[in-house]
Amino acid sequence: MAAGLHIGAFNRGIALSAWLGGLIVEGIGLAAAPYFGGLIVAMGIALTRLSGRLNATVTPRRTVAAERRDIA
């Protein structure tokens, strides 16, 4: 079930980005496509960093014995 949802989401992303790319090329022109691609990449990086920060605040970090300072 989870694999099917993952594949469906992946295919939906491909279809939506092709549709959005077509709208951009038709409306603004082909020269604008790389700028929008860069914007989408920057948004993906920002969301990945935000996700990492949220995960770090929710999940406490476990320390192993080698990282603890009180063990010689």
Secondary structure, DSSP 8 states (H G I E B T S, - for coil): -HHHHHHHHHHHHHHHHHHHHHHHHHHT-GGGHHHHHHHHHHHHHHHHHHHHHHHHHHS-----TTT-TT--
